[in-house]
Amino acid sequence: MAYLGAVVAGVNIIALFFGQRVSKDYAGAAALVPYFLLVLAAIYVLAEH
């Protein structure tokens, strides 16, 4: 369940990132990168190997 939550969070952050890029708010898009890296780490840890 936590894995699926992390995947949904990753998709959400990607959507927010592209929305910031489309609106040309590059500082806002850059602020989302650490959160996306945290979600990637969570997906890696929670994935069944």
C-alpha distance matrix in Angstrom:
0.0 3.8 5.4 5.3 6.4 8.8 10.0 10.8 12.4 14.4 15.6 16.6 18.5 20.2 21.4 22.7 24.4 26.2 27.2 28.7 30.5 31.9 33.3 34.7 33.1 32.8 32.5 29.5 27.9 28.7 27.0 23.6 23.9 22.9 19.7 18.9 19.8 17.4 14.5 15.8 16.0 12.4 11.5 14.2 13.2 9.6 10.9 12.1 15.8
3.8 0.0 3.8 5.5 5.0 6.2 8.7 9.9 10.4 12.3 14.4 15.1 16.4 18.4 20.0 20.8 22.2 24.5 25.6 26.7 28.5 30.3 31.5 32.7 30.8 30.3 29.7 26.8 25.3 25.8 24.0 20.7 20.8 19.5 16.4 15.9 16.5 13.9 11.3 12.9 12.7 9.0 8.9 11.7 10.5 7.3 9.6 11.7 15.2
5.4 3.8 0.0 3.8 5.4 5.1 6.3 8.7 9.8 10.6 12.6 14.2 15.3 16.7 18.6 20.0 20.9 22.9 24.4 25.7 27.1 28.8 30.5 31.5 29.9 29.2 28.9 26.3 24.3 24.8 23.5 20.0 19.6 18.7 15.9 14.6 15.0 13.1 10.0 10.7 11.0 7.7 6.1 9.0 8.8 5.5 6.6 9.2 12.5
5.3 5.5 3.8 0.0 3.8 5.4 5.0 6.2 8.5 9.7 10.6 12.2 14.2 15.4 16.6 18.4 19.8 21.3 22.6 24.3 25.8 27.1 28.8 30.2 28.9 28.5 28.6 25.7 23.7 24.8 23.6 19.9 20.0 19.7 16.6 15.1 16.3 14.8 11.3 12.3 13.6 10.5 8.6 11.9 12.4 9.2 9.6 11.9 15.2
6.4 5.0 5.4 3.8 0.0 3.8 5.4 5.1 6.1 8.6 10.0 10.4 12.2 14.2 15.3 16.4 18.1 20.1 21.0 22.4 24.3 25.8 27.0 28.5 26.8 26.6 26.3 23.2 21.7 22.7 21.1 17.6 18.2 17.6 14.2 13.4 15.0 13.0 9.7 11.9 13.0 9.8 9.1 12.8 12.9 10.2 11.8 14.5 17.7
8.8 6.2 5.1 5.4 3.8 0.0 3.8 5.4 5.0 6.1 8.7 9.7 10.4 12.3 14.2 15.1 16.2 18.4 19.8 20.8 22.4 24.3 25.7 26.7 25.0 24.3 24.0 21.2 19.4 20.0 18.6 15.1 15.1 14.5 11.3 10.2 11.4 9.6 6.1 8.1 9.4 6.5 5.9 9.7 10.3 8.5 10.0 13.4 16.1
10.0 8.7 6.3 5.0 5.4 3.8 0.0 3.8 5.4 5.0 6.3 8.6 9.9 10.6 12.5 14.3 15.2 16.8 18.4 20.0 21.2 22.7 24.6 25.7 24.5 23.9 24.2 21.4 19.1 20.2 19.4 15.6 15.5 15.7 12.8 10.6 12.3 11.6 7.8 8.5 10.9 8.9 6.7 10.3 12.0 10.1 10.2 13.4 15.9
10.8 9.9 8.7 6.2 5.1 5.4 3.8 0.0 3.8 5.4 5.1 6.1 8.7 9.9 10.6 12.3 14.1 15.5 16.5 18.4 20.0 21.2 22.7 24.3 23.1 23.1 23.4 20.3 18.4 20.0 18.9 15.2 16.0 16.5 13.1 11.5 14.0 13.2 9.6 11.3 13.8 11.6 10.2 13.9 15.3 13.3 13.8 16.8 19.6
12.4 10.4 9.8 8.5 6.1 5.0 5.4 3.8 0.0 3.8 5.5 5.0 6.2 8.6 9.8 10.4 12.1 14.3 15.2 16.4 18.3 19.9 21.1 22.4 20.7 20.5 20.4 17.3 15.7 17.0 15.5 11.9 12.9 13.1 9.6 8.6 11.3 10.2 7.0 9.7 12.0 10.1 9.8 13.5 14.6 13.3 14.6 18.0 20.5
14.4 12.3 10.6 9.7 8.6 6.1 5.0 5.4 3.8 0.0 3.8 5.3 5.2 6.2 8.6 9.8 10.4 12.4 14.2 15.3 16.5 18.4 20.0 20.9 19.6 18.9 19.2 16.5 14.1 15.3 14.6 10.8 10.9 11.7 8.9 6.4 9.1 9.3 5.9 7.3 10.5 9.7 8.7 11.9 13.9 13.2 13.8 17.3 19.3
15.6 14.4 12.6 10.6 10.0 8.7 6.3 5.1 5.5 3.8 0.0 3.8 5.5 5.1 6.2 8.7 9.8 10.7 12.3 14.3 15.4 16.6 18.5 19.9 19.1 18.9 19.8 16.9 14.5 16.4 16.1 12.4 13.0 14.6 11.8 9.4 12.4 13.0 9.7 10.7 14.1 13.2 11.7 14.8 17.1 16.0 16.0 19.3 21.3
16.6 15.1 14.2 12.2 10.4 9.7 8.6 6.1 5.0 5.3 3.8 0.0 3.8 5.4 5.1 6.2 8.6 10.1 10.6 12.4 14.3 15.4 16.7 18.4 17.2 17.5 18.0 14.7 13.0 15.3 14.4 10.8 12.5 14.0 10.9 9.5 13.1 13.2 10.4 12.5 15.5 14.5 13.8 17.1 18.9 17.9 18.5 21.9 24.2
18.5 16.4 15.3 14.2 12.2 10.4 9.9 8.7 6.2 5.2 5.5 3.8 0.0 3.8 5.4 4.9 6.0 8.6 9.7 10.4 12.2 14.1 15.3 16.3 14.7 14.5 14.8 11.7 9.7 11.6 10.8 7.1 8.7 10.4 7.8 6.4 10.2 10.8 8.8 10.8 13.8 13.6 13.4 16.3 18.3 18.0 18.8 22.4 24.3
20.2 18.4 16.7 15.4 14.2 12.3 10.6 9.9 8.6 6.2 5.1 5.4 3.8 0.0 3.8 5.4 4.9 6.2 8.5 9.8 10.5 12.3 14.3 15.2 14.5 13.9 15.1 12.6 9.7 11.9 12.3 8.8 9.4 12.0 10.2 7.7 11.1 12.7 10.6 11.3 14.9 15.2 14.2 16.8 19.4 19.2 19.3 22.8 24.3
21.4 20.0 18.6 16.6 15.3 14.2 12.5 10.6 9.8 8.6 6.2 5.1 5.4 3.8 0.0 3.8 5.4 5.3 6.1 8.7 9.9 10.6 12.4 14.2 13.8 14.2 15.7 12.8 10.5 13.5 13.8 10.6 12.2 14.9 12.9 11.0 14.6 15.9 13.7 14.8 18.3 18.1 17.2 20.1 22.5 21.8 22.0 25.4 27.2
22.7 20.8 20.0 18.4 16.4 15.1 14.3 12.3 10.4 9.8 8.7 6.2 4.9 5.4 3.8 0.0 3.8 5.5 5.0 6.2 8.6 9.9 10.6 12.3 11.0 11.8 12.7 9.4 7.9 11.1 10.8 8.1 10.6 13.2 11.2 10.4 14.1 15.2 13.7 15.4 18.5 18.5 18.3 21.1 23.2 22.9 23.6 27.2 29.0
24.4 22.2 20.9 19.8 18.1 16.2 15.2 14.1 12.1 10.4 9.8 8.6 6.0 4.9 5.4 3.8 0.0 3.8 5.4 5.2 6.3 8.7 10.1 10.6 9.5 9.2 10.6 8.1 5.2 8.3 9.1 6.6 8.2 11.5 10.6 9.2 12.5 14.4 13.5 14.5 17.7 18.4 18.2 20.5 22.9 23.1 23.6 27.2 28.5
26.2 24.5 22.9 21.3 20.1 18.4 16.8 15.5 14.3 12.4 10.7 10.1 8.6 6.2 5.3 5.5 3.8 0.0 3.8 5.4 4.9 6.1 8.6 9.6 10.0 10.1 12.5 10.5 7.7 11.0 12.5 10.4 11.5 15.1 14.2 12.4 15.5 17.7 16.4 17.0 20.4 21.1 20.3 22.6 25.3 25.4 25.4 28.8 30.1
27.2 25.6 24.4 22.6 21.0 19.8 18.4 16.5 15.2 14.2 12.3 10.6 9.7 8.5 6.1 5.0 5.4 3.8 0.0 3.8 5.4 5.1 6.3 8.6 8.7 10.2 12.3 9.8 8.3 12.1 12.9 11.2 13.4 16.6 15.5 14.4 17.9 19.5 18.2 19.4 22.7 23.0 22.6 25.2 27.6 27.4 27.7 31.2 32.8
28.7 26.7 25.7 24.3 22.4 20.8 20.0 18.4 16.4 15.3 14.3 12.4 10.4 9.8 8.7 6.2 5.2 5.4 3.8 0.0 3.8 5.5 5.2 6.2 5.2 6.7 8.6 6.3 5.3 9.1 10.1 9.3 11.7 14.9 14.3 13.9 17.0 18.8 18.2 19.5 22.5 23.2 23.2 25.6 27.8 28.1 28.7 32.3 33.7
30.5 28.5 27.1 25.8 24.3 22.4 21.2 20.0 18.3 16.5 15.4 14.3 12.2 10.5 9.9 8.6 6.3 4.9 5.4 3.8 0.0 3.8 5.4 4.9 5.9 6.0 9.3 8.4 6.3 9.4 11.7 11.0 12.3 15.9 16.0 14.9 17.6 20.0 19.5 20.1 23.2 24.3 24.0 26.0 28.6 29.1 29.3 32.8 33.9
31.9 30.3 28.8 27.1 25.8 24.3 22.7 21.2 19.9 18.4 16.6 15.4 14.1 12.3 10.6 9.9 8.7 6.1 5.1 5.5 3.8 0.0 3.8 5.3 7.7 9.1 12.3 11.2 9.8 13.1 15.0 14.3 15.8 19.4 19.1 17.8 20.8 23.1 22.1 22.8 26.1 27.0 26.4 28.6 31.3 31.4 31.4 34.9 36.1
33.3 31.5 30.5 28.8 27.0 25.7 24.6 22.7 21.1 20.0 18.5 16.7 15.3 14.3 12.4 10.6 10.1 8.6 6.3 5.2 5.4 3.8 0.0 3.8 5.5 8.4 11.0 9.8 9.8 13.1 14.5 14.4 16.6 19.8 19.5 19.0 22.1 24.0 23.4 24.5 27.6 28.3 28.2 30.5 32.9 33.1 33.5 37.0 38.4
34.7 32.7 31.5 30.2 28.5 26.7 25.7 24.3 22.4 20.9 19.9 18.4 16.3 15.2 14.2 12.3 10.6 9.6 8.6 6.2 4.9 5.3 3.8 0.0 3.8 5.6 8.7 8.9 8.7 11.2 13.3 13.9 15.5 18.9 19.3 18.8 21.4 23.7 23.6 24.4 27.3 28.5 28.5 30.5 32.9 33.5 33.9 37.5 38.6
33.1 30.8 29.9 28.9 26.8 25.0 24.5 23.1 20.7 19.6 19.1 17.2 14.7 14.5 13.8 11.0 9.5 10.0 8.7 5.2 5.9 7.7 5.5 3.8 0.0 3.8 5.6 5.4 6.4 8.8 10.2 11.3 13.4 16.3 16.7 16.9 19.4 21.4 21.6 22.8 25.4 26.5 27.0 29.0 31.1 31.8 32.6 36.3 37.5
32.8 30.3 29.2 28.5 26.6 24.3 23.9 23.1 20.5 18.9 18.9 17.5 14.5 13.9 14.2 11.8 9.2 10.1 10.2 6.7 6.0 9.1 8.4 5.6 3.8 0.0 3.8 5.4 5.0 6.1 8.6 10.1 11.1 14.2 15.3 15.3 17.3 19.6 20.2 21.0 23.4 25.0 25.5 27.1 29.4 30.4 31.1 34.8 35.6
32.5 29.7 28.9 28.6 26.3 24.0 24.2 23.4 20.4 19.2 19.8 18.0 14.8 15.1 15.7 12.7 10.6 12.5 12.3 8.6 9.3 12.3 11.0 8.7 5.6 3.8 0.0 3.8 5.4 5.1 6.3 9.0 10.4 12.6 14.0 14.8 16.6 18.4 19.6 20.8 22.7 24.2 25.3 26.9 28.7 29.9 31.1 34.8 35.7
29.5 26.8 26.3 25.7 23.2 21.2 21.4 20.3 17.3 16.5 16.9 14.7 11.7 12.6 12.8 9.4 8.1 10.5 9.8 6.3 8.4 11.2 9.8 8.9 5.4 5.4 3.8 0.0 3.8 5.4 5.1 6.7 9.4 11.6 11.9 12.9 15.3 16.8 17.4 19.1 21.2 22.2 23.2 25.2 27.0 27.8 29.0 32.8 34.0
27.9 25.3 24.3 23.7 21.7 19.4 19.1 18.4 15.7 14.1 14.5 13.0 9.7 9.7 10.5 7.9 5.2 7.7 8.3 5.3 6.3 9.8 9.8 8.7 6.4 5.0 5.4 3.8 0.0 3.8 5.4 5.4 7.1 10.2 10.7 10.6 13.1 15.1 15.5 16.5 19.0 20.3 20.9 22.7 24.8 25.7 26.6 30.3 31.3
28.7 25.8 24.8 24.8 22.7 20.0 20.2 20.0 17.0 15.3 16.4 15.3 11.6 11.9 13.5 11.1 8.3 11.0 12.1 9.1 9.4 13.1 13.1 11.2 8.8 6.1 5.1 5.4 3.8 0.0 3.8 5.4 5.5 8.2 10.0 10.3 11.7 14.0 15.2 16.0 17.9 19.7 20.7 22.0 24.0 25.4 26.4 30.1 30.8
27.0 24.0 23.5 23.6 21.1 18.6 19.4 18.9 15.5 14.6 16.1 14.4 10.8 12.3 13.8 10.8 9.1 12.5 12.9 10.1 11.7 15.0 14.5 13.3 10.2 8.6 6.3 5.1 5.4 3.8 0.0 3.8 5.6 6.8 7.9 9.6 11.2 12.5 13.9 15.5 17.1 18.4 19.9 21.5 23.0 24.2 25.7 29.4 30.5
23.6 20.7 20.0 19.9 17.6 15.1 15.6 15.2 11.9 10.8 12.4 10.8 7.1 8.8 10.6 8.1 6.6 10.4 11.2 9.3 11.0 14.3 14.4 13.9 11.3 10.1 9.0 6.7 5.4 5.4 3.8 0.0 3.8 5.7 5.4 6.3 8.8 10.1 10.8 12.5 14.5 15.5 16.6 18.6 20.2 21.1 22.4 26.2 27.5
23.9 20.8 19.6 20.0 18.2 15.1 15.5 16.0 12.9 10.9 13.0 12.5 8.7 9.4 12.2 10.6 8.2 11.5 13.4 11.7 12.3 15.8 16.6 15.5 13.4 11.1 10.4 9.4 7.1 5.5 5.6 3.8 0.0 3.8 5.4 5.1 6.2 8.7 9.9 10.5 12.4 14.3 15.3 16.5 18.5 19.9 20.9 24.6 25.4
22.9 19.5 18.7 19.7 17.6 14.5 15.7 16.5 13.1 11.7 14.6 14.0 10.4 12.0 14.9 13.2 11.5 15.1 16.6 14.9 15.9 19.4 19.8 18.9 16.3 14.2 12.6 11.6 10.2 8.2 6.8 5.7 3.8 0.0 3.8 5.4 5.1 6.2 8.7 9.8 10.6 12.4 14.3 15.3 16.6 18.3 19.9 23.6 24.4
19.7 16.4 15.9 16.6 14.2 11.3 12.8 13.1 9.6 8.9 11.8 10.9 7.8 10.2 12.9 11.2 10.6 14.2 15.5 14.3 16.0 19.1 19.5 19.3 16.7 15.3 14.0 11.9 10.7 10.0 7.9 5.4 5.4 3.8 0.0 3.8 5.4 5.0 6.3 8.7 9.8 10.5 12.4 14.3 15.3 16.4 18.2 21.9 23.3
18.9 15.9 14.6 15.1 13.4 10.2 10.6 11.5 8.6 6.4 9.4 9.5 6.4 7.7 11.0 10.4 9.2 12.4 14.4 13.9 14.9 17.8 19.0 18.8 16.9 15.3 14.8 12.9 10.6 10.3 9.6 6.3 5.1 5.4 3.8 0.0 3.8 5.3 5.0 6.2 8.6 9.8 10.5 12.3 14.2 15.2 16.3 20.0 21.2
19.8 16.5 15.0 16.3 15.0 11.4 12.3 14.0 11.3 9.1 12.4 13.1 10.2 11.1 14.6 14.1 12.5 15.5 17.9 17.0 17.6 20.8 22.1 21.4 19.4 17.3 16.6 15.3 13.1 11.7 11.2 8.8 6.2 5.1 5.4 3.8 0.0 3.8 5.4 5.0 6.2 8.6 9.8 10.5 12.4 14.2 15.3 18.9 19.5
17.4 13.9 13.1 14.8 13.0 9.6 11.6 13.2 10.2 9.3 13.0 13.2 10.8 12.7 15.9 15.2 14.4 17.7 19.5 18.8 20.0 23.1 24.0 23.7 21.4 19.6 18.4 16.8 15.1 14.0 12.5 10.1 8.7 6.2 5.0 5.3 3.8 0.0 3.8 5.4 5.1 6.3 8.7 9.9 10.6 12.2 14.2 17.8 18.9
14.5 11.3 10.0 11.3 9.7 6.1 7.8 9.6 7.0 5.9 9.7 10.4 8.8 10.6 13.7 13.7 13.5 16.4 18.2 18.2 19.5 22.1 23.4 23.6 21.6 20.2 19.6 17.4 15.5 15.2 13.9 10.8 9.9 8.7 6.3 5.0 5.4 3.8 0.0 3.8 5.3 5.0 6.1 8.6 9.8 10.4 12.0 15.7 17.3
15.8 12.9 10.7 12.3 11.9 8.1 8.5 11.3 9.7 7.3 10.7 12.5 10.8 11.3 14.8 15.4 14.5 17.0 19.4 19.5 20.1 22.8 24.5 24.4 22.8 21.0 20.8 19.1 16.5 16.0 15.5 12.5 10.5 9.8 8.7 6.2 5.0 5.4 3.8 0.0 3.8 5.4 5.1 6.2 8.7 9.9 10.5 14.1 15.0
16.0 12.7 11.0 13.6 13.0 9.4 10.9 13.8 12.0 10.5 14.1 15.5 13.8 14.9 18.3 18.5 17.7 20.4 22.7 22.5 23.2 26.1 27.6 27.3 25.4 23.4 22.7 21.2 19.0 17.9 17.1 14.5 12.4 10.6 9.8 8.6 6.2 5.1 5.3 3.8 0.0 3.8 5.4 5.1 6.2 8.5 9.9 13.3 14.0
12.4 9.0 7.7 10.5 9.8 6.5 8.9 11.6 10.1 9.7 13.2 14.5 13.6 15.2 18.1 18.5 18.4 21.1 23.0 23.2 24.3 27.0 28.3 28.5 26.5 25.0 24.2 22.2 20.3 19.7 18.4 15.5 14.3 12.4 10.5 9.8 8.6 6.3 5.0 5.4 3.8 0.0 3.8 5.4 5.1 6.0 8.3 11.8 13.5
11.5 8.9 6.1 8.6 9.1 5.9 6.7 10.2 9.8 8.7 11.7 13.8 13.4 14.2 17.2 18.3 18.2 20.3 22.6 23.2 24.0 26.4 28.2 28.5 27.0 25.5 25.3 23.2 20.9 20.7 19.9 16.6 15.3 14.3 12.4 10.5 9.8 8.7 6.1 5.1 5.4 3.8 0.0 3.8 5.5 5.2 5.8 9.6 11.3
14.2 11.7 9.0 11.9 12.8 9.7 10.3 13.9 13.5 11.9 14.8 17.1 16.3 16.8 20.1 21.1 20.5 22.6 25.2 25.6 26.0 28.6 30.5 30.5 29.0 27.1 26.9 25.2 22.7 22.0 21.5 18.6 16.5 15.3 14.3 12.3 10.5 9.9 8.6 6.2 5.1 5.4 3.8 0.0 3.8 5.6 5.4 8.6 9.1
13.2 10.5 8.8 12.4 12.9 10.3 12.0 15.3 14.6 13.9 17.1 18.9 18.3 19.4 22.5 23.2 22.9 25.3 27.6 27.8 28.6 31.3 32.9 32.9 31.1 29.4 28.7 27.0 24.8 24.0 23.0 20.2 18.5 16.6 15.3 14.2 12.4 10.6 9.8 8.7 6.2 5.1 5.5 3.8 0.0 3.8 5.7 8.2 9.2
9.6 7.3 5.5 9.2 10.2 8.5 10.1 13.3 13.3 13.2 16.0 17.9 18.0 19.2 21.8 22.9 23.1 25.4 27.4 28.1 29.1 31.4 33.1 33.5 31.8 30.4 29.9 27.8 25.7 25.4 24.2 21.1 19.9 18.3 16.4 15.2 14.2 12.2 10.4 9.9 8.5 6.0 5.2 5.6 3.8 0.0 3.8 6.4 8.9
10.9 9.6 6.6 9.6 11.8 10.0 10.2 13.8 14.6 13.8 16.0 18.5 18.8 19.3 22.0 23.6 23.6 25.4 27.7 28.7 29.3 31.4 33.5 33.9 32.6 31.1 31.1 29.0 26.6 26.4 25.7 22.4 20.9 19.9 18.2 16.3 15.3 14.2 12.0 10.5 9.9 8.3 5.8 5.4 5.7 3.8 0.0 3.8 6.1
12.1 11.7 9.2 11.9 14.5 13.4 13.4 16.8 18.0 17.3 19.3 21.9 22.4 22.8 25.4 27.2 27.2 28.8 31.2 32.3 32.8 34.9 37.0 37.5 36.3 34.8 34.8 32.8 30.3 30.1 29.4 26.2 24.6 23.6 21.9 20.0 18.9 17.8 15.7 14.1 13.3 11.8 9.6 8.6 8.2 6.4 3.8 0.0 3.8
15.8 15.2 12.5 15.2 17.7 16.1 15.9 19.6 20.5 19.3 21.3 24.2 24.3 24.3 27.2 29.0 28.5 30.1 32.8 33.7 33.9 36.1 38.4 38.6 37.5 35.6 35.7 34.0 31.3 30.8 30.5 27.5 25.4 24.4 23.3 21.2 19.5 18.9 17.3 15.0 14.0 13.5 11.3 9.1 9.2 8.9 6.1 3.8 0.0
